């Protein structure tokens, strides 16, 4: 027979174990929901391997984009309870391929890049950048010339040189080319110079390397604010209709629980979390992220079809 001191110790141990079990039950066990801190092992129950790989299109120099997107990523990581690792990809094609091959969990694509990411990788849009009123933000493509240039309209670009941004860019490639087509100008009659990015196309125009250059409103705003471009020295001869801002997408085969957690977390981020990225996207004051679907980007699918564009054009 067990003596009395041992019976007392056994009862105390059992009571302590029962208390611990009840405490875990009340907290939902050891699983974690979005917004909780990582476990002691650093893993999150909603994140693949405790880390989310987030790709960003190279619409500006990586050393400028990374700090801004890291602010967004850190805020998202706190909501999810895991690390969100940002990578500015080499080019638009590389981002589509990375999403297709499962190397990215999330990807921010330019609107046209999203078309190809949707077609080739099944990328699903979940959020985009709102303005301060809560509406989906937008920007415009433009073609500029020196103020004393004889070029007065896009029709005058025949036989001239035009600096574009990068292959596959919405405002820096497809829309200016579509404008030429609408004006009845064969692309073969214009010297198209792909400068390597929006800032580079602006510099090509500024430095007199080309007769005209594409400059979208986002790049223009930054260049004027930084004092690297004097708007009064140039004229805009063409501008596009508003373009819906970049969608943030998720890979199609992501776990449904992960998709929901990421979407919920993104829609909970504050304008302060968006402020640094908003400066690059010309959203001032910054808004939040809002839910988007494929429908918001249908005009870009139509544009790709009209120009017979495929992923080979990236």
N, C-alpha and C positions, 0 to 999 in steps of 0.2 A: 504493500500500500504506500502511496506517495505521501510524504510527510507534509505538514501544513505550510512551512516556508516555501517548499517547491511548488505546491498548488498555487500559492499567492503569486509567485513569479510567473507561472504559466498563464494564469488569468490575465496578468498585466501585459504580457507579451501579446497575447491574442487580442486584447482590447486595442493595443497600439496598432497592430496589423489591420484590424477592422477599420480603425479611424483613417488610416492611410488609404485603404481601398475606397472608402466612402468619399474621401477628399478628391481622389482621382476621378471617380464617377461624376461628382458634382462639376468638375472642370472639363468633362468630356474626354477623360482619359488622357493619353499622351499625344494624341493627334493635334495638329495645329491648323487654324483657319487663317485666311488672308488677313494681314495686318498684325499678326503676332510676331514676336521675336523668334529667331532661329532657336532650335534646341541646343543642348550642350554640345552636340556633335557638329553643329553648324548647318544641319540639314533642315529643310522645310518640307512639310508634307504635301505642299502644292507645287513646288518648283522641281523641275527635272534635275536630279543630282544636286539639289541645293543651290543651283546657279541658273540664271536666265541670260541667254546670249542675245543681245539687242544690236542689230545692225542699223546704221544710218547712212543714207546716200551722201556722196561727197559733193554737196552743193557749195561748200566753202572749204578752206584749208582745214585739214584735220586738227592741227594744233589750236585752231580757234573753236571748232565745233565741240571737241571732246570735253572741255571744262563745262560748257553750257549743258550738254546732254548728260554729263555725269551728275549734275544737280537734279535733273529729272529722274535719272536712274536711281540715285540714292533715295529719293522720296518714294519711288515705286517699290524699291527693295524693302523699305521700312514697312510698307503696307503688306507686302507678301511674306516678309520674314526670311528673305534670302538675298544673295548678292545678285545685282543686275549688272552684267558686264557689257560696256559699250564698245562697239567697234565701228569706226568710220571706214567703209569699204573702199576699195581702190577705184571702182567705177560701177556704173549702173548694172552692167551685165554680171559682174562679180557678185553683186548682192542678190540678184535673181537666182544665180547658180547656187549660192550658199543656202538660200531658203529651200531650193529644190532638193539639195543634198542633205538637209537636216542639220546644217551647221549653224543656223540661226533659229531661235525660238520666236523672236519678234523682229520686225523690220519696218523702218520708216522709208517709204519709197516716194519718189516724185510721182505726181498723178499718172504720167504716162508709164513710168517704170512699174507702177502698180498694175497697169493693164497687162504687161508681160509677166509680172510675178503671179498674177491671178491665172493667166492662161498656162504658164509653164510649171508653176510650183503650187498652184492652188492656194496662194496667200489669201487670207481672209481679213478684210478691214474691220477693225474694232473701234478705233477712235481717231479723231483728228483735232486740230487746234481751233478753238473758238475765240472770237473777239470778246471784248469786255461786256457785250450785251448778250452773250451766250449763243451767237450765231456762228456758223462755220465760216472761218476766215478765208480770204482769197488774195490773190495777187495777179499781176498782169505781165505779159511779155511785151517787149517794145523793141523797135529798131530806131537807132539814133544816128545822126550825122553831124559834122561840124556846122555851126550856125551859118557860115558863109559858103556852105556846099551848094552846088547847083542842083543837087538832088532834092526834089520837092515832095515826091511821093514814092511809094514802093514800086510803082511802074518804072521809075527812073533808075532802078537798080540794074537793069539790063546792061551787061558789059562792065559792071562794077564789082568790087570785092566786098564781101559781107562776112564779118567775124561772128561765128556762132560759138556756143558754149561747149557742150559735149554731146557725143552721139547718145541718143535716147533721152535727152533732156526735154521736158515739156516746153518750157519757155525758151530754152537755149538751142533748140533744134527743130522739133516737130512743128510748133506753131508758126515760127517765121517761114519755114518751108511751105507750110500750107497757105500762108498769106501770099507767097510768090505764085503758087498754083492758082489761087483765086484771082490774082491780078493778071493771069494769062501769061506768066513768065516761065519759060522752061528753066529748070535748075541748071542745065548745062550752059545757059547764057549768063550765069552769075558765078563768080569765083567764090565758092564757099570755103571759108577758112575756119576749121575747128580749132579754137584757141586752147582748149583744155579745161574750160570752166567758165562760169559767169564772170568772176573778177578778171580773168585773163582776157575775155572778149572785150570787156570795158577798157582794159589797158591797151589793147590793140587799137581801139578807136582813139583813145586819148593820145597815144603816141604816134598817130598818123600812119599806122601800118596797113590800115584798110580804109575803104571809102565809107563804110557803115558798120555798125556793130549792134548786136542784140544786147540789151540791158533790161533785165526785169526789174520790177518795182522794189523787190527786196534788196537786190544788189545796189540799185541806185540809192536807196535810202541810207545804206551803210556807208557807201563811198562818199556821199555828201556829208554825212555826219563825221566821218573820219578826216574830211578835208582833202581827200585824194581825187575828187572830181568836182569840177565847177559846172553845174547844170546850165548856167547861162551861156556857156561857150558852145553849147550843142542844141540840136533840135530833134524832137521826136517826129518821125514821119509815119509811124504806124504803131498801133497798140492793139492788143488782143482784148477779147472779152474777159471778164474775171475768171480766174482758174481756181477751183477749190483747192485748199491747201493739202499738204501731204497726208495721206492716211498712214497710221501705224497699224501694221498687220500682224497676224499670228499664223504660224504654220498650220496647214490643214489637218495634220494628223496629231496635233497636240491633244493631250488628255482633256476631256470635257471639264473636269474639275479645275484644271489649270486655266483653261480658256475663261471660265467664269470668274475665277479669282483675279486674273490679270485684268479683265474688263472692269470688274467692280472696283479694283484698286485704282485703275487709271481714271475712272470717272469721279473718284474721290480726291484726286490731287488738286491742290489749291493754285490760284493765280501766281502766288509767290514761287511755287515749284516750277511754273512755266516761264517765269520772267526772263531768264537768260536765253532760253531757246526762242521765246517770243521776239527778242531783239533781232535775231537772225532772220526770222520769218516776217519781220515788219508788222508785228502785232503789238501795238502800244495804245493803252495799257494792256498787259497780257490778260488773257481769259483762262478758262479751264480747258480740259479735254472733253469732247462730247462724242457720243456714239455716232458712228457712220456705217453705211452699208455700201454695197456695190452701186446702188442707184445714184448716189451723189457723183459718181465718176463715169456715168454712162457717156457723157460727151467726149471723154477721152478714148473710150472704146470705139466710138464713132469716128474719131479723128484717126486712130490707128488703121481703121478699115479704109477710110478715104485715101490715105497715103500708102496703103498696102504695106504697112509696117509689120515686121515680125521681130522676134528677139534677136535676129541677126543684125538688126539696125541699131542695137544698143552699143 
